[in-house]
Amino acid sequence: MALVRDPYFWKRFSTAVHQDDEAKTASQLNLEQATEKQPDSWLERERQKRRRSLICGFIIFFCIVLLVTGGVIVWWLSKHNWLQSPEP
């Protein structure tokens, strides 16, 4: 028996199994239960985690860019003596 060489195989397999489980449970719910809000499934929680990590990553990236840009501006102003008060 050959081993699976695709590194993402098990992630896709797990996602497919969870999607199949969701489809089965959704088909078994009656109309009354379908109108009530169901707790988040594993797949939905994983999507929320991914979305949250992407947003946090972009926020951190833009903060670093702002800090570097501010540092470059301060460095440039100090190099050209713009930060010193004019002498009388």
Secondary structure as GFF3:
##gff-version 3
##sequence-region A 1 88
A	DSSP	alpha_helix	9	28	.	.	.	ID=ss1
A	DSSP	alpha_helix	31	35	.	.	.	ID=ss2
A	DSSP	alpha_helix	42	79	.	.	.	ID=ss3
###
